Amino acid sequence: MESYLNENFSDVKPKNSSEEALQRWRKLCWLVKNPKRRFRFTANLSKRFEAEAIRRSNQEKFRVAVLVSQAALQFINGLTLSSEYTVPEEVKTAGFKISADELASIAEGRDVKKLKIHGEVEGIANKLATSVNIGIPTSEQLLNQRKEIYGINKFNEIPPRGFWIFVWEALQDTTLMILAVCAFVSLLVGMIMEGWPRGAHDGLGIVASILLVVLVTATSDYKQSLQFKDLDREKKKITVQVTRNGLRQKISIYDLLPGDIVHLAIGDQVPADGLFVSGFSVLINESSLTGESEPVNVHSGNPFLLSGTKVQDGSCKMLVTTVGMRTQWGKLMATLCEGGDDETPLQVKLNGVATIIGKIGLFFAVVTFSVMMQGLISHKLQEGSHWIWSGDDAMEILESFAIAVTIVVVAVPEGLPLAVTLSLAFAMKKMMKDKALVRNLAACETMGSATCICSDKTGTLTTNHMTVVKACICGKIKEVGRSKETLSFGSEIPGSALSILLQSIFNNTGGEIVKNENEKIEILGTPTDTALLEFGLLLGGDFQSERHALNIVKVEPFNSVKKRMGVVLELPNGGFRVHCKGASEIILAACDKVIDSNGEVVPLNEASINHLMDTIERFASEALRTLCLAYMEIGSEYSVESPIPIKGYTCIGIVGIKDPVRPGVRESVAICRSAGITVRMVTGDNINTAKAIARECGILTSEGIAIEGPEFREKNEEELHEIIPKLQVIMCLMTLFCQYMECS
């Protein structure tokens, strides 16, 4: 049996199976008992093809609309703009000057003409009774008015199915229908032949078995649907940073309203349709809507941001204009339906076994019924009564049919799929108690067959709460973990160097220091930015005064490719200054000068380079993430359109940031290893830092191998097969490594 399954179903993978394999699997399983129940977790290929066709059609329509609107801009700009729009009375009464449908039409058609008619972004903000700096007021009455006029940021969902619907679906089982017919016939014949209650025993027993199977199946499926509902509720707990009533705060994306000012950064998904307010180098990936892989540059001239797209680069503030089903993503989702999931390895084998046994059972049922009928007919022919049939003969035929049906019923172990479903539901419940959310019930079984776990470092193995614990400024290395030590360290730094350092920390950052509703200082941003901002505060710096002292004219946000972030500041004398921070080796290679212990800028000689490189390696060996800070004066000839320079910087210093390992990680790695599961760490950090963290977690052993991404990519297939079993740490993108592991 195992060899038959491997021969026929080995290419049906638990995930991402080819459509040809799934088609062939369905053709092989042409006769399956209870297909509706057995295939309720499996891929619905026809629905999948239909959904994909609808998606392609909508993407094509949307792409055509975008291209046509862009081609028409040259004509629109030459027209005299005049507004024929009339504000509805209910909108006026609520204190607004533009309706939800009008806002949706601006974003949907990327209608620059309408946007200009309504006064650009500032005009839209005024008509929405909001401010691009302060945001919407937070009084309950005003929020309710805004919800009534513009709606809420939620999509229409299919209402959950009730318990009795699951009961009805369980009754559609072919076996249960056969049993129901048998029960009816048995009750009818028994009551006629033997009377009540003796003649009803067999029929009532079959009815009881039917009810038991239906109730257990329906209850299991209903509880499973409730678990999915709970998981969906957990999945929807997504927060975004907004400015409301002058305070920057985190709220759920489902609480967003038109007029909200949303702060977006690299990797964020645009939560609603809106307009670009301000930002730097914003690239939006719109492939989920238009199918185009080329990112779109969003700026004041092209300010349209659409729900469901992702920020590929840059950061910005967005004015929300349309929410919920009026957004482009909402309209697209309204036409689509999901096509189901692929089979897991266990489900493939169970379905194969059920199919084979079902065919065998049906064959023997037919043979048995035929033999019994042949015996009856032969007996009647011998007696010469083949033209005379009595009630006893009818009962004998009925008994023969019941025996054949019984063979079909008992051939396939009906309780096996039910037992598997219950065990998976129990496994999911246990995982939820351990705070591990499972989106698909069958994923518990898929995870049970895992042999390798490739884990990211930051935020997974570590706490993702960064703190500057060591710094090398002006050639001096000191631990700065506690506030007193940091303040004393700040007093040892020359004034000119400290001024440049604080200017770099507070301006060259994607984070922000704000006051929350309780008037307490709160640091927002990525873990690395918050660690540096906290370090700047401990040095005695003032975030607001530093940000208002100079004007930021250009920002190049940090990303994993460049491994650096830069910002251009306009000085009071008309000149410009560039601040840069990023991976220590990269930034230090771009420097040709350094600030010495006296605060003077001196050329970077070999001794200074060796000292700084030794410092980087020392910090990294102590499991610290190192960042190098640098700056450069570029005079008054700089143009905003020009890229930020990549060489000629002056090194300000190097900081070491600690991200502690989560409690219990080492024990969990040991449990995985004892269970035969290999744990590997994939990160983009410095190799020495990665090794130190991996040793602290118990991942890197004396026999293990740590390798950098470029070296890993240069290996041929034979070399990779040789080193993969010993590979425990790799410094490259997680997606690259996982794609290789999946293919191999």
BELTATA-V200566 format. One record per run of one state. SS is the DSSP state (2 for helix, 1 for strand, 0 for the rest). FROM is the first residue (numbers start at 1). TO is the last residue. If there is no record, write none. Layout:
# BELTATA-V200566
SS_FROM_TO, SS_FROM_TO
This chain:
# BELTATA-V200566
0_1_1, 2_2_9, 0_10_18, 2_19_28, 0_29_34, 2_35_38, 0_39_44, 2_45_71, 0_72_72, 2_73_76, 0_77_88, 2_89_93, 0_94_99, 2_100_108, 0_109_111, 2_112_117, 0_118_119, 2_120_127, 0_128_139, 2_140_150, 0_151_162, 2_163_171, 0_172_173, 2_174_194, 0_195_197, 2_198_235, 0_236_238, 1_239_244, 0_245_246, 1_247_252, 2_253_255, 0_256_260, 1_261_264, 0_265_268, 1_269_269, 0_270_272, 1_273_285, 0_286_286, 2_287_290, 0_291_295, 1_296_298, 0_299_303, 1_304_305, 0_306_309, 1_310_322, 0_323_323, 2_324_326, 0_327_327, 2_328_334, 0_335_344, 2_345_383, 0_384_390, 2_391_411, 0_412_413, 2_414_433, 0_434_442, 2_443_448, 0_449_451, 1_452_456, 0_457_461, 1_462_462, 0_463_466, 1_467_473, 0_474_475, 1_476_479, 0_480_482, 2_483_492, 0_493_494, 2_495_507, 0_508_511, 1_512_515, 0_516_520, 1_521_524, 0_525_526, 2_527_538, 0_539_542, 2_543_549, 0_550_550, 1_551_556, 0_557_563, 1_564_570, 0_571_575, 1_576_583, 2_584_589, 0_590_590, 1_591_595, 0_596_600, 1_601_603, 0_604_605, 2_606_621, 0_622_623, 1_624_635, 0_636_648, 1_649_658, 0_659_660, 1_661_661, 0_662_664, 2_665_674, 0_675_677, 1_678_683, 0_684_686, 2_687_697, 0_698_704, 1_705_708, 2_709_714, 0_715_716, 2_717_726, 1_727_731, 0_732_733, 2_734_743, 0_744_744
